[in-house]
């Protein structure tokens, strides 16, 4: 299918994915330029990296400018026209500016120094604006969630009071409609909010985690089915017990996430210190030996492993990559890649280390602001989730009372004809409502938090347990009171 260039350029999903990567790409170019390399060497080195569309653009520049002999400046301008028709596109701008700098013979180091400063400022401004949009959308989700519960309850009660013969179908369609609209809203939040990739992917770790998730889902589903079939416990409690095993992989993921965040907080100090010492001693092993005299908290173990690999004469680029995999952090992996290439190409590690440290500090600061907003959202969403399930529990109990009322007392007349929902149907719907609200609330919370999406299983399990307990408690509390007072009031005295 043909894509319209303007729509492609303004895609929110593309912006979210590439902003942070672009910051590190410009930092990479600046770090390489501190080695006083020429324009051709800079482009040749950039085409060997792994920065997505930025690397692809520089590969084409090298092929046109060097391989086909068009000249570096001319090829930069040609690729700039090709990558986007939007003049504000970051890649297009840097290609055009770089073409002019190379044509005029200006200092690449001075140009890229100013470019990384403006890029980081622009990234901060855009991220702050997205945080403000996020707060607005989270407030809208509060309203949507609280309205959805009453919408389902109101449609069901009105269908009973109006004598609709398809009350069960109306309830089912209301449930599907609310679930679809809330899911669509959460997906829109996912598209618009920053992704904040936290983990540096490891295929083996991901496989182990998926196996654990499959096992707990299978075990939970099996336990839930047995409890529902045998009717040892009410179906609402059975759903909570079935969802409780999800807390295990969720807790593992939360522990992993917390570990990565701690490593990210210590990384700027390490990389700045390492760059300063390496610029003086000129040896990776010597620099690491001096660095390890300081304490870098949980990052100390990974630094020690890094030093041991260097001591055993493993190539520094491979050692940096292995360190990134040990930490499992995307931020550390991005910083290590910049430092590794700068070291390999003779860049000034003092400048490169300070620059990577500054970028990491800024990203950590922005993500900390997002975390603070997400914590407030988490508190509110837990309360709203409990209230929503309490409303569903009340609706379930009222439906049962109406059904018994119609069957025991003649309350219908020419103007009022009660057609209550079958309690058996409501009993089947309650577990579905718990699962639906828990899954949507958990996904909304995870989208607000960002980071490792594996932790969503913790909130799904937590919300399912809270929802089942609240619904069972509402049924137990209101059972005697409503049944006694309502039915005793309308039943004729004997």
C-alpha positions as CSV (number, residue, x, y, z in Angstrom):
1,X,0.0,0.0,0.0
2,X,1.4,3.4,-0.9
3,X,2.2,5.7,2.0
4,X,1.8,9.5,1.9
5,X,5.2,11.0,2.9
6,X,3.7,13.7,5.0
7,X,1.7,11.3,7.1
8,X,4.7,9.0,7.5
9,X,6.8,11.9,8.7
10,X,4.2,13.0,11.3
11,X,3.6,9.5,12.6
12,X,3.6,9.7,16.4
13,X,4.9,6.2,16.7
14,X,7.9,7.0,14.5
15,X,8.7,10.0,16.6
16,X,8.6,8.0,19.9
17,X,10.9,5.4,18.6
18,X,13.6,7.6,17.1
19,X,14.0,10.6,19.4
20,X,16.3,9.0,21.9
21,X,18.2,7.1,19.2
22,X,18.9,10.3,17.4
23,X,20.4,11.9,20.5
24,X,22.8,9.0,20.8
25,X,23.6,9.1,17.1
26,X,24.6,12.8,17.2
27,X,26.6,12.0,20.4
28,X,28.3,9.3,18.4
29,X,29.2,11.6,15.5
30,X,30.5,14.2,18.0
31,X,32.6,11.7,19.9
32,X,34.2,10.5,16.6
33,X,34.9,14.1,15.5
34,X,36.9,14.7,18.7
35,X,39.6,12.5,17.0
36,X,39.9,15.2,14.3
37,X,38.7,12.8,11.6
38,X,37.7,14.1,8.1
39,X,34.2,14.1,6.7
40,X,34.8,10.9,4.6
41,X,36.1,9.0,7.6
42,X,33.1,10.2,9.7
43,X,30.6,9.0,7.2
44,X,32.5,5.7,6.7
45,X,32.4,5.1,10.4
46,X,28.7,6.1,10.8
47,X,27.7,3.5,8.1
48,X,29.1,0.7,10.2
49,X,26.9,1.4,13.2
50,X,23.4,0.2,14.2
51,X,21.2,3.3,14.5
52,X,18.4,2.3,12.2
53,X,17.4,4.8,9.6
54,X,20.3,7.1,10.5
55,X,22.8,4.4,9.7
56,X,21.0,3.5,6.5
57,X,21.1,7.2,5.4
58,X,24.9,7.4,5.9
59,X,25.3,4.1,4.0
60,X,23.6,5.6,1.0
61,X,25.7,8.8,1.4
62,X,28.9,6.8,1.3
63,X,27.8,4.7,-1.6
64,X,26.8,7.8,-3.7
65,X,29.6,10.1,-2.6
66,X,32.5,7.7,-2.5
67,X,31.4,4.6,-4.4
68,X,29.8,6.4,-7.3
69,X,31.9,9.5,-7.1
70,X,29.2,12.2,-6.6
71,X,31.1,13.9,-3.8
72,X,30.4,13.9,-0.1
73,X,28.6,17.2,0.1
74,X,26.4,16.6,-3.0
75,X,25.5,13.1,-1.8
76,X,24.5,14.4,1.6
77,X,22.2,16.9,0.0
78,X,20.7,14.2,-2.3
79,X,20.0,11.8,0.6
80,X,18.6,14.7,2.6
81,X,16.0,15.3,-0.1
82,X,15.3,11.6,-0.3
83,X,14.8,10.8,3.4
84,X,12.0,13.3,4.0
85,X,10.0,16.2,2.5
86,X,9.5,17.7,5.9
87,X,12.0,20.5,6.4
88,X,11.8,20.0,10.2
89,X,12.9,16.4,10.1
90,X,15.9,15.9,12.3
91,X,17.8,13.6,9.9
92,X,17.2,15.8,7.0
93,X,18.5,18.8,8.9
94,X,21.7,17.2,10.1
95,X,22.4,15.9,6.6
96,X,22.0,19.4,5.1
97,X,24.0,21.1,7.8
98,X,26.8,18.5,7.5
99,X,26.9,19.0,3.7
100,X,27.5,22.7,4.2
101,X,30.1,22.2,6.9
102,X,32.1,19.8,4.7
103,X,31.8,22.0,1.6
104,X,33.0,25.1,3.6
105,X,35.8,23.2,5.3
106,X,34.6,24.2,8.8
107,X,35.5,22.2,11.9
108,X,33.4,19.1,12.3
109,X,34.1,19.0,16.0
110,X,32.8,22.5,16.6
111,X,29.7,21.9,14.4
112,X,28.8,18.7,16.1
113,X,29.4,20.1,19.6
114,X,26.8,22.7,19.0
115,X,24.5,20.1,17.3
116,X,24.6,17.7,20.2
117,X,23.8,20.6,22.6
118,X,20.7,21.7,20.6
119,X,19.6,18.1,20.0
120,X,19.6,17.3,23.7
121,X,17.7,20.5,24.5
122,X,15.2,19.8,21.8
123,X,14.8,16.2,23.1
124,X,14.1,17.5,26.6
125,X,11.5,20.0,25.4
126,X,9.7,17.4,23.4
127,X,9.7,14.9,26.2
128,X,8.4,17.5,28.7
129,X,5.6,18.3,26.3
130,X,4.8,14.6,26.0
131,X,4.7,14.4,29.8
132,X,2.1,17.2,29.9
133,X,0.0,15.4,27.3
134,X,0.4,12.2,29.3
135,X,-1.1,13.8,32.4
136,X,-4.1,15.0,30.4
137,X,-4.7,11.6,28.9
138,X,-4.4,9.8,32.3
139,X,-7.1,12.2,33.7
140,X,-9.3,11.3,30.7
141,X,-8.8,7.6,31.5
142,X,-10.0,8.2,35.1
143,X,-13.2,9.7,33.7
144,X,-13.6,7.0,31.1
145,X,-13.1,4.2,33.6
146,X,-15.5,5.6,36.2
147,X,-18.1,6.3,33.5
148,X,-17.8,2.8,31.9
149,X,-18.9,1.0,35.1
150,X,-22.0,3.1,35.6
151,X,-22.8,2.9,31.9
152,X,-22.9,-0.9,32.0
153,X,-24.9,-0.8,35.2
154,X,-27.4,1.8,33.9
155,X,-28.0,0.0,30.6
156,X,-28.6,-3.3,32.4
157,X,-31.0,-1.8,35.0
158,X,-32.9,0.3,32.5
159,X,-33.3,-2.8,30.2
160,X,-34.9,-4.6,33.2
161,X,-37.2,-1.8,34.1
162,X,-38.3,-1.1,30.6
163,X,-39.4,-4.8,30.1
164,X,-36.8,-5.6,27.4
165,X,-36.9,-9.3,26.5
166,X,-33.2,-9.2,25.5
167,X,-31.8,-7.8,28.7
168,X,-28.9,-10.3,28.7
169,X,-28.0,-9.3,25.1
170,X,-28.0,-5.6,26.1
171,X,-25.7,-6.3,29.0
172,X,-23.4,-8.3,26.8
173,X,-23.3,-5.7,24.1
174,X,-22.7,-3.0,26.7
175,X,-19.8,-5.0,28.1
176,X,-18.2,-5.6,24.7
177,X,-18.7,-1.9,23.7
178,X,-17.1,-0.6,26.9
179,X,-14.2,-3.1,26.7
180,X,-13.5,-2.2,23.0
181,X,-13.6,1.6,23.7
182,X,-11.3,1.4,26.7
183,X,-8.9,-0.9,24.9
184,X,-8.8,1.5,22.0
185,X,-8.1,4.4,24.3
186,X,-5.3,2.5,26.0
187,X,-3.8,1.7,22.6
188,X,-4.0,5.4,21.7
189,X,-2.1,6.2,24.9
190,X,0.5,3.6,23.9
191,X,1.0,5.3,20.5
192,X,1.3,8.8,22.0
193,X,3.3,8.2,25.2
194,X,7.1,7.9,25.2
195,X,8.2,4.2,25.0
196,X,11.3,4.6,27.2
197,X,12.9,1.3,26.3
198,X,14.7,0.1,29.4
199,X,16.0,-3.4,28.8
200,X,18.7,-4.4,26.5
201,X,17.1,-7.5,24.9
202,X,18.6,-10.9,25.6
203,X,17.0,-13.8,23.7
204,X,17.9,-16.4,26.4
205,X,16.4,-14.3,29.2
206,X,13.3,-13.5,27.2
207,X,12.8,-17.2,26.5
208,X,13.1,-18.2,30.2
209,X,10.7,-15.4,31.2
210,X,8.1,-16.5,28.5
211,X,8.3,-20.1,29.8
212,X,7.6,-18.9,33.3
213,X,4.6,-16.9,32.1
214,X,3.2,-19.8,30.1
215,X,3.6,-22.1,33.2
216,X,1.8,-19.7,35.6
217,X,-0.9,-19.0,33.1
218,X,-1.5,-22.7,32.6
219,X,-1.4,-23.4,36.3
220,X,-3.7,-20.5,37.1
221,X,-6.2,-21.4,34.3
222,X,-6.2,-25.0,35.5
223,X,-6.8,-24.1,39.1
224,X,-9.6,-21.6,38.1
225,X,-11.4,-24.2,35.9
226,X,-11.3,-26.8,38.7
227,X,-12.7,-24.3,41.3
228,X,-15.5,-23.2,38.9
229,X,-16.5,-26.6,37.8
230,X,-16.5,-28.1,41.3
231,X,-18.1,-24.9,42.8
232,X,-16.0,-25.2,45.9
233,X,-15.7,-21.4,45.9
234,X,-17.7,-18.7,44.2
235,X,-16.7,-18.0,40.6
236,X,-15.5,-14.4,41.6
237,X,-13.0,-15.8,44.1
238,X,-11.9,-18.5,41.7
239,X,-10.9,-15.9,39.2
240,X,-8.8,-14.1,41.8
241,X,-7.1,-17.3,42.8
242,X,-6.5,-18.1,39.1
243,X,-4.9,-14.7,38.5
244,X,-2.7,-14.8,41.6
245,X,0.1,-16.9,40.0
246,X,0.8,-14.0,37.6
247,X,2.2,-12.1,40.5
248,X,5.3,-14.4,40.4
249,X,6.7,-13.4,36.9
250,X,5.5,-9.9,37.5
251,X,7.6,-9.6,40.7
252,X,10.6,-11.0,38.9
253,X,10.2,-8.4,36.1
254,X,9.8,-5.6,38.7
255,X,12.9,-6.7,40.4
256,X,14.7,-6.8,37.1
257,X,13.4,-3.3,36.2
258,X,14.5,-1.9,39.6
259,X,17.9,-3.3,39.1
260,X,18.3,-1.7,35.7
261,X,17.1,1.6,36.9
262,X,19.7,1.5,39.7
263,X,22.5,0.7,37.2
264,X,21.4,3.6,35.0
265,X,21.6,5.9,38.0
266,X,25.3,4.9,38.7
267,X,26.4,4.8,35.0
268,X,27.0,8.5,34.4
269,X,29.5,8.7,37.3
270,X,31.4,5.6,36.0
271,X,31.6,6.7,32.3
272,X,32.7,10.2,33.2
273,X,35.4,8.9,35.5
274,X,36.5,6.3,33.0
275,X,36.8,8.8,30.2
276,X,38.8,11.2,32.3
277,X,41.3,8.6,33.4
278,X,41.6,6.9,29.9
279,X,42.3,10.3,28.4
280,X,45.3,10.5,30.8
281,X,46.7,7.0,30.9
282,X,45.7,5.8,27.4
283,X,45.1,2.2,28.5
284,X,41.7,0.5,29.0
285,X,43.1,-1.8,31.7
286,X,44.9,1.0,33.5
287,X,41.8,3.2,33.4
288,X,39.6,0.4,34.8
289,X,42.1,-0.4,37.5
290,X,41.9,3.2,38.7
291,X,38.1,3.4,38.3
292,X,37.6,0.3,40.5
293,X,39.2,2.1,43.4
294,X,35.9,4.0,43.6
295,X,32.6,2.5,44.5
296,X,29.9,2.5,41.8
297,X,27.2,0.6,43.8
298,X,25.5,-2.2,41.9
299,X,27.5,-1.4,38.8
300,X,30.8,-2.4,40.5
301,X,30.3,-6.1,39.6
302,X,29.9,-5.4,35.9
303,X,32.9,-3.1,35.8
304,X,35.0,-5.8,37.5
305,X,33.9,-8.3,34.8
306,X,34.7,-5.7,32.1
307,X,38.2,-5.3,33.6
308,X,38.7,-9.1,33.7
309,X,37.8,-9.5,30.0
310,X,40.2,-6.7,29.0
311,X,42.9,-8.4,31.1
312,X,42.3,-11.6,29.2
313,X,42.9,-9.6,25.9
314,X,39.3,-9.6,24.7
315,X,38.8,-6.8,22.2
316,X,37.5,-3.7,23.9
317,X,34.5,-3.4,21.5
318,X,33.4,-6.9,22.4
319,X,34.1,-6.3,26.1
320,X,31.8,-3.2,26.0
321,X,29.1,-5.2,24.3
322,X,29.3,-8.0,26.9
323,X,29.1,-5.4,29.6
324,X,26.0,-4.0,28.1
325,X,24.5,-7.5,28.0
326,X,25.4,-8.1,31.6
327,X,23.7,-5.0,32.8
328,X,20.7,-5.6,30.5
329,X,20.2,-1.8,30.2
330,X,19.4,-0.1,26.9
331,X,20.8,3.3,28.2
332,X,24.1,1.7,29.2
333,X,24.3,-0.2,25.8
334,X,23.8,3.1,23.9
335,X,26.4,4.9,26.0
336,X,28.9,2.0,25.7
337,X,28.5,2.0,21.9
338,X,29.4,5.7,21.7
339,X,32.5,5.3,23.9
340,X,33.6,2.1,22.2
341,X,33.6,3.7,18.7
342,X,35.2,6.9,20.0
343,X,38.0,4.8,21.6
344,X,38.4,2.8,18.4
345,X,38.7,5.9,16.2
346,X,41.0,7.8,18.5
347,X,38.4,10.2,19.9
348,X,38.9,12.3,23.0
349,X,37.5,10.1,25.8
350,X,37.4,12.9,28.3
351,X,35.0,14.8,26.1
352,X,33.1,11.7,25.0
353,X,32.7,10.4,28.5
354,X,31.4,13.7,29.8
355,X,28.9,13.9,26.9
356,X,27.5,10.4,27.4
357,X,27.3,11.2,31.1
358,X,25.4,14.4,30.5
359,X,22.9,12.6,28.1
360,X,22.4,9.8,30.6
361,X,21.7,12.2,33.5
362,X,19.2,14.1,31.4
363,X,17.3,10.9,30.3
364,X,17.3,9.6,33.9
365,X,15.9,12.9,35.1
366,X,13.1,13.0,32.6
367,X,12.2,9.4,33.2
368,X,12.1,10.1,37.0
369,X,9.5,12.8,36.4
370,X,7.4,10.3,34.4
371,X,7.8,7.7,37.2
372,X,6.4,10.2,39.7
373,X,3.4,10.9,37.5
374,X,2.9,7.1,37.1
375,X,3.0,6.5,40.8
376,X,0.1,8.9,41.4
377,X,-1.8,7.3,38.5
378,X,-1.2,3.9,40.1
379,X,-2.8,4.9,43.4
380,X,-5.8,6.4,41.7
381,X,-6.3,3.5,39.3
382,X,-6.2,0.9,42.2
383,X,-9.0,2.8,44.0
384,X,-11.0,3.2,40.8
385,X,-10.6,-0.5,40.0
386,X,-11.9,-1.5,43.4
387,X,-14.9,0.9,43.1
388,X,-15.7,-0.3,39.6
389,X,-15.8,-3.9,40.7
390,X,-17.8,-2.9,43.7
391,X,-20.4,-1.4,41.4
392,X,-20.4,-4.6,39.3
393,X,-20.9,-6.6,42.5
394,X,-23.8,-4.4,43.6
395,X,-25.4,-4.8,40.1
396,X,-25.0,-8.5,40.3
397,X,-26.7,-8.6,43.7
398,X,-29.5,-6.3,42.6
399,X,-30.1,-8.4,39.5
400,X,-30.5,-11.5,41.7
401,X,-33.0,-9.7,44.0
402,X,-35.0,-8.4,41.1
403,X,-35.1,-11.9,39.6
404,X,-36.4,-13.4,42.9
405,X,-38.8,-10.5,43.3
406,X,-40.4,-11.1,40.0
407,X,-40.7,-14.8,40.6
408,X,-42.2,-14.4,44.1
409,X,-44.2,-11.2,43.9
410,X,-46.5,-9.9,41.2
411,X,-45.0,-6.5,40.7
412,X,-45.8,-6.0,37.0
413,X,-48.7,-4.0,35.7
414,X,-49.8,-2.2,32.5
415,X,-47.0,0.4,32.7
416,X,-44.3,-1.6,34.4
417,X,-43.0,-4.9,33.3
418,X,-39.8,-6.1,35.0
419,X,-37.7,-8.5,33.0
420,X,-34.6,-9.2,35.1
421,X,-31.4,-10.7,33.8
422,X,-31.0,-14.3,34.6
423,X,-28.7,-14.7,37.7
424,X,-26.9,-17.6,36.0
425,X,-26.0,-15.3,33.1
426,X,-24.8,-12.7,35.6
427,X,-22.7,-15.3,37.4
428,X,-21.0,-16.1,34.1
429,X,-20.4,-12.4,33.3
430,X,-18.8,-11.4,36.6
431,X,-15.5,-13.3,36.0
432,X,-15.3,-11.8,32.6
433,X,-15.8,-8.3,34.0
434,X,-13.0,-8.9,36.6
435,X,-10.6,-10.1,33.9
436,X,-11.5,-7.3,31.4
437,X,-11.2,-4.5,33.9
438,X,-8.0,-5.9,35.4
439,X,-6.3,-6.4,32.0
440,X,-7.2,-2.9,30.7
441,X,-6.3,-1.2,34.0
442,X,-3.0,-3.0,34.1
443,X,-2.1,-2.1,30.5
444,X,-3.1,1.5,31.1
445,X,-0.8,1.7,34.1
446,X,2.1,0.0,32.3
447,X,1.7,2.4,29.3
448,X,1.9,5.3,31.8
449,X,5.0,3.9,33.5
450,X,7.0,2.8,30.4
451,X,10.0,0.6,31.0
452,X,9.9,-3.2,31.0
453,X,6.5,-4.3,29.7
454,X,7.0,-7.7,31.4
455,X,5.9,-6.1,34.7
456,X,2.4,-5.8,33.4
457,X,1.8,-9.4,34.7
458,X,2.2,-8.1,38.2
459,X,-0.5,-5.6,37.9
460,X,-2.9,-8.0,36.1
461,X,-2.5,-10.5,38.9
462,X,-2.9,-7.8,41.5
463,X,-6.0,-6.2,40.0
464,X,-7.6,-9.7,39.5
465,X,-7.0,-10.5,43.2
466,X,-8.3,-7.1,44.3
467,X,-11.3,-7.3,42.0
468,X,-12.3,-10.7,43.1
469,X,-12.0,-9.9,46.8
470,X,-14.0,-6.7,46.4
471,X,-16.8,-8.3,44.4
472,X,-17.0,-11.3,46.9
473,X,-17.0,-8.9,49.8
474,X,-19.8,-6.8,48.2
475,X,-21.9,-9.9,47.7
476,X,-21.4,-11.0,51.3
477,X,-22.0,-7.6,52.9
478,X,-25.1,-6.8,50.8
479,X,-26.6,-10.3,50.7
480,X,-28.4,-10.3,54.0
481,X,-29.2,-6.6,54.1
482,X,-30.7,-6.2,50.6
483,X,-32.4,-9.6,50.5
484,X,-34.0,-9.0,53.9
485,X,-35.0,-5.4,53.6
486,X,-36.1,-5.3,50.0
487,X,-37.9,-8.6,49.8
488,X,-39.5,-8.3,53.3
489,X,-40.7,-4.8,52.2
490,X,-42.4,-5.9,49.0
491,X,-43.6,-9.4,50.0
492,X,-47.2,-9.4,51.4
493,X,-47.4,-10.1,55.1
494,X,-48.7,-13.6,56.0
